[in-house]
Amino acid sequence: MADYKPLEDRVGQHYTLVEAQKLDTSDELHHLRSEFIIPTKDDLKRKTLSNEGTSPILLRHETLTVQTGLASGYEEPCIYLCGNSLGLQPRQTTDLVATHLKAWAAKGVFGHFKAHDDSDMPPFVDIDEVAAQRMAPIVGASASEVAIMETLTANLHLMMASFYRPDKAKYKIVIEGKAFPSDHYAVESQIRHHGLDPKDAMILVEPADPLQATISTSHMLSIIDEHASSTTLVLLPGVQYYTGQYFDIPRITAHAHHHGIMIGWDLAHAVGNVELDLHGWDVDFAVWCSYKYLNSGPGAIAGLFVHEKHGQVDKAASGNGKVEFRHRLSGWWGGDKATRFRMGSRTSTCFMFTRDTGLVGVLAYHLLEFVPISGAAGFQVGNPCALAICPLLASLALFEQTSMSAIRSKSIRLTSYLEELLHHSKAHGLGERSTSLFQIITPSNPAERGAQLSIRLKAGMLQGVMAELEEQGAVVDERKPDVVRVAPTALYNTFSEVWQFVDIFSRACIKAQDGSAPPGGGSAALAGIDSKGWSHIK
């Protein structure tokens, strides 16, 4: 550690903690931090949910602890820069979940349809529609183009069932080569479902330069050009989960459409992170989860976007009484609300004959005719879990206190500050060997990235760096064998936290290089559960 200079001792007033605190003072979103529960460093290490039997974690925050005396003294909050993996819990979440449970307890089945004078929570049957209305501004869509439903991968399958319609001429799907595994599995299984071979029908886009982690827009467009005559669908991430690269959605979408190709986007790392205009960009469909930057809890209910041109339901187009709409996998919750509970719409008669005896029987049966709701809601299958939507509503209420423009503006400043401090750390804090200890693989241009910076460490350092970060209460995400993902989130992270993280991270790099980092078999948070597979992605 002899060649490490703490950030506070480095040349340049801009790189002091005092300067970081000044940036926090001028932050217009700083007040929103108090709307989240920030785990303390002790919380992360404690083996119980309660603090010595006095204070459940769900009710505590660093300021609340001091004001109420629920715990002895001040408990230092952790430095949580992991919103790209799981967002923190809004304080209002507990209240909304409790309100829903109370309505269920008090009204039973009548809770589906009855509102309450002392609660803003909608009846169960309307809660997904309300959530879609509040989600729409975040993704740049009209409310009718958004549905809150299912999980991301399930929604991806539902979308491909409608938008992937291969024929002999056009049957390929263009997908990013390092797409999140679930996307890859979904695409491969859809291709096999149509009796095709993924080795032929799945086009994997890799960086043009194998030494680079990111894919240029020009290279992406060239791959689409190369396979345009045989491609029927392009599926890409808005923000790449591994590198943090933010793809040029409007340009790539327009290019795919120029070739008559449908295009969908996985926005798991984009929604709530960057500004989106899905309708204006003419995106065909998009899917996303809500447990990252939307702070709705582990495995939270997901969402999808379907452009209005694909959600039209025309009851007069055919001229024969048949309703015209885009093919989809159908379910009762996507059906016209006026007929959702009907058992049948018309009766058909079947006459059975044999060659020898003639007519032997008549069978009458009901033929159910599915008429979808117009818009994205018509792609719903089963009724969404009202309980699961409550945490989403709690988070969306915080987004309504600001705008995606303001969130994105702070995010750019926050991540740029992180990048600047990391570069300064290499130049002034880590000595001659600094250039070999780590490199940032996320694009440096703020327009080409979201909140996340992905840092590639020197081989063999990851375990030691992560152990030291966890020991110091800094929560980030790792991707083996050598990448740390750091994502300061505009709604609750501060410039001071970014400063503190870089100071801890720089020390961790030196310790890992020297072999003096805390011992351990990987992430302390995952100790003992490697058999469940999480150690490979945490």
N, C-alpha and C positions, 0 to 999 in steps of 0.2 A: 504493500500500500504506500510505499515511500514516494512514488512518483505521481500520486494522485493529489490534485489541488481541488479542495471543495469549491463548489460554485461561488460561494460568498467571497472567496479570496481571489477570484479571477479578475482580470483587467476588464473594465467597462461597467459603468453604473447600470446599464440596461439589464445586466445579468444578475442582479441582486434580488433577494426575496422581497425587499422593500419595494422594488420596482414592480414585481409581480402583484403585490398587494395593492399598489396604485391602479394597476389594470383592473383588478377586481372591483375597486371602488367605482370606477367609471363604467362597469358592465351593466347594461340596461336589463339583463336577464338574471342578475345575481339573486334577486328576491325569490326566484322559483326554486332555488336549491332547498329552501326551508320546507318546500312542499313534498320532499322526498325523505325517506328513512335511509340515512347513511349508516351502514354497519360500522361499529367501532372496531379497533384493532383487537380488543379483547373478545368481541363477538365472534370474530373469525376463528379464534383459537379455542373458544369455550366448547365443551362437549355437551352442554345442555342449552336449551332455548332460553331458560331463565337465568338472570344474573343473581346468583346467591338466593334464589327464591323470592326476589323482591320486584323484579321488573322484566316482564316479557319483552323480547327484542322488538316485536311488532309495535310496541307503544313508545319506543325510545328513539331519540335523536340527540345529537350532541348538545343542542341548545335546550331541549326538553329535559335532559338529564340534570342540567345545572338548575333550571328553573323549578323543577318539582322535587328534587332531592330523591328521586326514585332509586338512584344508585349513589354510592358514596363518591363525592368529588366529580371531577371532569374526566370523561372517557374520550380519548383521542379518536376521531373518526379515521377509518382507513382511507387510503387513496384509491378510489374505485375508478379505474379507467378501462372497464370491461363491458360497457354498454353495447358493444358490438356483438356480444355473446348473450348476455342477459341484463336487461335494464333493471334499475333499482325500483323499489316499490313506492308508488305515490302514497302519501298519507291517507288520502281519501279512499283508497282501495278498501280498507277494512270497513269503513262506514257503508259503502255501497253494497258490499257483499252481505253485511249484516242486515241492511235494509231489505235486500232481496229475500234473504232467508226468513225474515220476519213476515214479509208479504206472503210467502209460501205457507208459513205456519198459520197465519191468521186467515187466509182466504182459500187455501187449497186450490182446487181447479178453477175457482172464480178469479184467481190472480192472473189468469191468462188475459182477462178482458177488463178488469176493474183497476182504474187509477185511484190514487189516494190524495186527499187534500193536503196532507202533511209530508208528501214526498214527491220529488221530481222524477223518480224512477218510472219509466213507462210500464204498462202491462206486459206480461211475459210475451204475448203474441206479437208485440210491436217493437220489442227491444232491439232486434237485429236491424230493423229499418231505421231506427233512431241512430244506432251506431254507424250505419252506412252514411247517413246525412252528415254526421260529424267527421267522418273519415274523408269524405270527398274532397274538401279543400286541401288536405295534406298531400293528396296524390294528383291534384289538378284535374278533377273530373266532376261531372254532375252527379248528384246523389243516385240517380237511376242507373249509373254506370258502375256502381260499387255494390258488392255484396259481402257481408261478414259471415263467414261460414268455414267449417271444416279445418283442416291443417294445410300447410303450404303444399306438401307433396300430393295430398288427396286432391286439392284444387288444381294442381298441375295436371294430374291424370284426367280430371273432368274437362279441363280446357283442351287438352290434346285429343280427347275423344271427339270434340267438336271441330277443332281447327287442324288436326292432322288427318287428312283424307287422301292417302296416297293412291296413285294409279300407276300404270305401267311406265308412263313417261316421267312423272314428277312424284318422287317417293322419298327423297332424302331429307334429313333434318340436320341443319348446321348448328353445332353446339360448341361452346368453348371447351378446349381440351382439359383444363383444370377446373371444370365446373364442380360445384359442391356435389359430393357423391350421390346424394338422393336424387338430384336432377338427372345425373347420368343414368342411374338405375331406372328412373321413370321413363326416360327417352328410350333406353334400350328395350324395356319391357313393352312399350307401345309399338315399337318397330316389330318385335317378335309376335305381338298380338295380331298384327296384320300379315303374318306369314313371311316376313322379310328378314334378311340377314343384317344385323347391326354393322358387321364389317364392311358392308357395301352401302348401307342406307344412313349410317351415322357419320357425319363429317366433323372431325375434331379440329378446332382452330388452336394452333400453338403459336407462341411468339416467333416472329420471323428470325430473330436472333436467339439461338438457344441459350446464350449467356444472359439474356434479359428475362425478367419475370413477367413483364407486361406486354400487352398486344396493342399495337398502334391502330388507330382507326383506319388508316389507309390499307393496312394489311388485312384487317377484318373485311373491308369492302372488296378487296381483291379475291378473297376466298369465296365470298358470295358470288362475285362475277364468274369465277371459275366453275362453280357448280350450279349456276342459275337455271340452266335448262332442265336439270333433274331434281331440283330442290323445291319442296312444297312448304317447308316451315323453317324459320330461324328462331332459336331459343337461346337467349343470352342473359347474363346477370347485369343488373343496373350498376351495382358496385360489386366488384369481385371480392369474394370473402377472404381470400388468402393474401392478396396484394393490396387491397383497398382501392384499386383503380376504378374510377368512375367513367363508364363508357359513354360515348356520345350518342345518347338514345335517339334524339330527333334525326340526326344525320344517318345513322345506321337503319333506322326505321324507314326513312324515305327511300334509301337505296334498295332495301328489300322490296318495297312496294313498286319501285321502278321496274323490277323484274317480275312483278306479279306474284311475289312470295309473301305469305302471311308471316308475322313476327310477333313473338311473345317475350315478355321480360320477367325474370325472377328478381323481385325487388326486396328480398329479405334484408339486405344491408343498405337499401336506399331509402325506404319509407321512414319518415321521421328524421332522416339524416341529411338529405339534399332536397332541393326544390324540384318538384316534378310537375309536368303539364301533360298528363297522359292523353287527355282528349285533344288538346291542341297539337300534340305531336303525332296524332293519328295512329297511336299504338293499337294493335288489334286486341291483345289481351295482356294482362299482367297478374301475377300472384305475389303474395308476401305473407310473412309471419308477423306477429305483433309482440313478441317477447324480447326483441332487441331494443331498438330506439323508441319503440312504442310502449315499453315498460308495462306489459300486461301479464307478466308472470310466466313461469316455465311451461312450455307446451301450450301457450295461450291460443285462443281461437284466431284463425287467419282471415285473410281477405282476398278478394279478386276484383279485377277491373275488366269489363267487356265494353268495347267501344259501342256507342249507341247504334251505329250502322249494323252491328251484328246482333243486337238485342231486340230488333223490331219483330213484332207479332202482327201479321196482316190477316185479318179474318175475311177479306174480300178479294185478295189477289188472284186466287185460283179461279174464281167464278163458279165453282161447284160446291161451295159451302165448306170446303176444307181449309183449315187454318194453316197459313204458311209461316214458318219460322226456321231458324238455323238448327240443324241437327244437333242433338245433345244427348247425354245420359240424363234421364228424367226422374224426378221424384216428387212427392206430393207437395213439399214446401215451395217448390218452384212453380206450382200450378196457380192458375187464376184463383184469387182469393174467393171469388163469388162461387166457384165450383169445387173448392178444395176438399170439401167433406162429402161430396156426392158419391154415391156408390156406382153410378153408371150414367151414361148420357144417352144411349139409344139401345134398342134391342135388335139382335140379328137372329135369323132362323136358319137352321141347318137341316136339310133333308137327307136321310140316309137310305140308299138303295142297294140291293144286290142283284146280280144278273138273273138269278132264278126266281126270286120271290117278289121283286119290285120293291115298293116302299116298305121299309121295316120300322121306321121311327122318325120322329121329328124332335129336334133339340133346339130349344131357344136359350140364348145366353146374352148377358150384358156385355157390350163392347165399350170399354173405358176409353174416352178420347182425351188425351192430355192437351191442355191449352195453357202455355206458360205465361207467366207474368212478363210484361215488357221489360227489357233492360237486363242488367246483371242478375237481378233477383230471380229471374226465370231459369237460371242455371243452378239454383239451389236444389239439393236432393232431399235431405231430411231437415227437420226443425233444429236450429242451432241451440246450443246449451245456453239458456238465459244466465245461469250462474257464471259461465265462462266469459260472458260479455261484460259483466259488471266491472272487472279490473280494467278492461279496455276503455270503458266509459270514464273511469277515474283518470286514466292517462289523457284521454282526448280532452277532458275538461281543462287540463293544464296547457295543452296546445292551443286551446281557444283563448287563453290569456295573452297570447303573443301571435306570431305569424311564422310561417316557414322561411320567409325572407329574413326576419330577424334572427331566427335560429341558425340559418345557414351563414349569415354574416358573422355571428359570434363564433361559429364552428370553424370558419376559415381562419379567423384570428387566433383561436385557441390552438388549432393544429399547426398553424404556421409558427406560433411561438414554441411549441414542442419541437418542431423540426429545427428551428434556429438554435435552441438550447442544446439539442443533441449535437449539432455541428460544432457549436462553440465548445462543448465538452470534449469532443475529439481533438479540437485544435489547441485547447489550453489546459485541459484537465487530466488527460490520460497518457500524456507523454508520447514518446516516439512510436510506441507500438499501437497507438490509438487507431490508426487507419486499418489495421488488420483485425480489430476486435469486433466491429460491427459495421453494417452498411444499411441504409434505408432503401428498400426496394419499391416503395410506393412512389408514384410520380410526384415530382416536386411542384409541378404546376397545380395550384389549388383548384383550378377548374377541372382537373382530371382525377380528383380524389374526393372522398368524403371526410369523415372525422378521423378515420383510422390511419395510423402509420404502421407499416410492417417492417420490423427490424431483423435483418438476418445476422446472426451471431457467428463468430468463428467456430469451426467445427469442435464439438466437445464441450462447449460452454453453456449450453441451454440449461442443463440440469442445475448447475451451480448458480446461474443467474436467477432462475425461477425460485430456487430455495431461498436465496437472500432477499429477493423481492417480497416473498410471502412472509419471511421472518420480520421484515420491516413494515408489513401491513400495506404493501402496494399490490393491488389486484389487477392483473392483466391476463392476456390469453396467450397460449403457446400453440404452435403447430410444429410438431416434430418433423425433421430432426433438428432444426436450427432457427426457427422464426418466432419472434415475440410480436404479438399484435397489441398495439396501444391505441385506445380510442377515447380521447376526452370528449365527453358528451355535453352539448351546449346547455341543456336544461338544468344540469346539476353539478358539473365540474367547474373548477376555478383555475385561474392562472397560477395561483399560489400552489395548488396541487400539482400542476404540471411542473413547476419549478422544483418542488420537493421530489417528484418522481425522477426527474433527470439526475438530481443529486444522488438519490439512492441507486438508480440504475448504473450510473458511472462507477460507483463504489462496487456494485455487484459484479460488473465486468472485470474489474481488477481482482476481486476475490476469486472469481471463477477461473481467471487466468493463472493466479497464484496457487490455486487449490485450497484456499482458505475459506471458501463458501461453506455454509452449513451442510452437513452430510444429509443424504436421503436418496430415495429411489425414484426421484421425480417430484411431481407436484404434491405438496403436503396435503392439499385439500382432497386428493384422490388416493391417499395412502390406503392400501389394503383392498382396493376395488378394481385392480387392473383387469381382472377376469371379465369385467363388464365392458371393457373396451374403451372407457372414457379417457384413459391415459394417453391414447394415441391422438386424440383431438383436443384435449384440454391445453 
